[in-house]
Amino acid sequence: MTKLSVNINKIATLRNSRGGKTPSVVEASINIQQYGAEGITIHPRPDERHIRYQDAYDLIQTIKTEYNIEGNPIKKFVDLVLDVKPTQVTLVPDAVNALTSNAGWNTIDNQSFLQEVISEFKRNNIRTAIFIDPDLKMIENAVKTGTDRIELYTEEFASEYEKGNKNAINKYVEASKLAHELGMKVNAGHDLSLDNIQFFAQQMPYLDEVSIGHALISESLYLGLENVVNMYLHRLKS
């Protein structure tokens, strides 16, 4: 079954807007796991505008499920991951000033770089994933990097689904099939929500994990965090 990993960046964004420690990302991670989520995701950026690097350390003892750290593998990020040793690292080609993740890796142009970074993480027994568009050429080359998984960038699916274009799922289905054939597991994330997650999960032949943050935390403002986590779990398993 598809695992739900909750990205808690937006909890940190709210905390940082006032300073101090409220709301607590540590408390949020404990509660989210108690509510049934199978993982916690954080995405520290160089400017630490939401999750701070110290948060990555503070969360180590509280995450009893899967710990996923996302980010662009600059030296500071690589050093953090090697020190924290999460369950999984997801490599994302974010520009320093990117508001949010907006593209997957070009696995052809960046093959040697990704190979080097991924081999270092795997030497330290950290599972690897790379953020990637549902482009079959990029997926074919992704396997050459040595990555364990891909994470499909789902913004296009979410945008088209909202317009009523359910055929937007087709390229993701083909991408997941190819990744499976090549021996890579499949994660997905970005703009997945309560409105589209059930359809997405039901159509995908191979889907190991989804990472959801912005929508889930936003929906929780109206419906409550425990309720929303369980609504996602129900949709993923139905």
N, C-alpha and C positions, 0 to 999 in steps of 0.2 A: 504494500500500500504506500501511497505517496505521503512523505513526512512533511509536516508544517514547521518551518523555522521562522520565528518572528523577529523582524528587524526592529530594534528598539532605538534607532537613531532619533526618532521624533520625540521620544521621552526626554532625551538629552537636549534637544533643541528647546523644548519648553523650559527645562531646568536652567539652561544657559541664558534664557531671555531675562531672568531675574537674578541670576547668580545663586550662590548657595547650593544646597543639595536636594531641593524639592522641585519636581518629583524625582525620586531616586531610581536610577537605572538598575541598581542592585536589587532593590525591592521589586521593581517591575519584572525583572528576569525570574526571580523566585516565584512570584505569583503566576506568571505566564506558564511556567513549567508545571506548577501545581494544577493549572487549569487544563492541562493535557497536551500542550505544544511539545513537539519532539526536538526542538532546537531553538537556540538564540543566535541571531546574527547581529553583528555590528559592522559599521563601515567608517572607520576613522579617516578623516581627510587631513592634509598637511596643516590647514588653518584651524583645525579642531573646533569648527563652528557648531558641531553637535557632539558626537562621541569624542571624548578626549582619549589620548593615549593612556592616561592613568586609569580610565574606565576599563580598558582591556585587562589590566592587572587586577582591578577590584572585582571583576566578574569571575575570575578563575575558579574560586572556591564555591561559587553559588550555582554555576552551570553544571548540572548533573546529567543533562541529556547531551545534545551535540552543540559544540561551540564553533561557529563559523565566523571568520573574520574576512571581510571584503576590503579590497583597495588596490590602488595602483602600486606595483612593486618597486617603488623608489627605495633607496637604502634604509631610510628611517622605518618604513613599513616592513621591509624584509626583516630587519633587526627585531622589531616588535614581535612579529609572528614567530620567529625562531626562539625568542625568549618565552613567550606565552605558551607556545605549542598547543594551539587549538585542535579540535577534531579535523577541521577543514579550513583551507584558505582558498578564497575565490579571487582570482586576479581580474581586475577591471581597469581598462585603459582610460581612466579619467584624466582630463586636463586639470591642472592645479586649480583653475578658477571655475570649473564646471559646477553648475547649480545642482545637477543630479546626473547620474549615469545616462549617457545618450547614444552609445554605440558599443558594439562588440569589437573584439580584437581582429585585426588583420593577421591571421595566423601564417600567412605566406611571408609577408614583409618582416614579421616579428618572430619567426620560427626559432632562430638561434637564441635570441634573448629569452624567450619563454622556456626553451629547453634548459637553459642554464639556471634560471630561477626555480623552475619546477623540480629539477634534479636536486637542488639544495634542500627544498622543502621535503621531498620524498626521502632523502637521506636522514631526515629528522622525524620520519614516520608521521608526517602531516599529509592528510589527503588533500589533493589539489583539484581545483575546478577553474575553468576559464570562461569569462563572460563573452558570449558570442551571438552574432545574428543568425537567424535561420537560413544561412547561406551554405549550400552543400559543399561548395569548393572550400570554404573556410573550415567546415567540419571535417572534410577529408584530410586537410592539412593539420587540424588540431591534434589528431592522433600522433603525429610526428613529434609533437612537443613533449609527449610523455604524460600528459595530463590524465588523471583518473576519470574526470567528469567534464562535461560542458554545462554551463548555465545559459539557457536560451533567453535572450533579451526579448521580452514580451510586450513592449510598448505598442508596437504596430498592431499586434493582435487585439489588444485592449481597445485601442482607438477605433479600429474597424468594427469590432464587435459592438461597440456603443452605437455605431451608425447602422447596425443591422446586418452587416456583412459577415455572416458566420463562415464563409469560405476562407476567411483570413486564417483559419486554423490549419488549412491544408499544408502550408509550407512548414509549419511546426511539427505536424505529424510526420512528414517526410524526413525532417531533420532528426527527429527522435529515432526513427527507424534506422537511419544511416549511422548515427552515433552508436546505437546498440549493436549493429553489425560489425562496427569497428572496435567493439569492446569497451566503449566508454559509457558510463551511466549519465543520466540526464536530470539536471536541475532546471528550474525556470524561475524568473522573477522580473518584476517591474510593471506597475500599474495593474497587477492582478487584484481583484476585489471580490466582495461577496456577490456582486452582480454577474461576474464572468468566470469565477473559479470552478464552479461545478461543470460547466460546459467544457472548459479547457481540460480539466482532469479526465473527464469521461471520454474525450476524443483522442487523447494522447495514448498511444500504445505502450510507451515507455516513459515513465515520469517518476523519478525517485524522490524528489524533494522540491518544494516551492519555498521561496523566501519572500515574505510579505511584510511591509512596514508601513508606508504612508497611508494606504487605504485602511489597513487594519486598525491603526491607532486613531485615524480620523473617525471611522465607524464606531469605535469604542466610546467616543465622546457622547454619542447619542444613545448607544445600546448597552454600554458597559463592557469592560475588558474581558471578564470571564465569559460573558454571553457570546461575544464576538469570536473569541478563540474557539469556543465549542461549535459555533455556526460554521466556521471554516473547516473544522475537523469533520463535521457531519457532511458537508458538501464534498470533501475530498474522498470520503469513504462510501458515498451513495452512488 
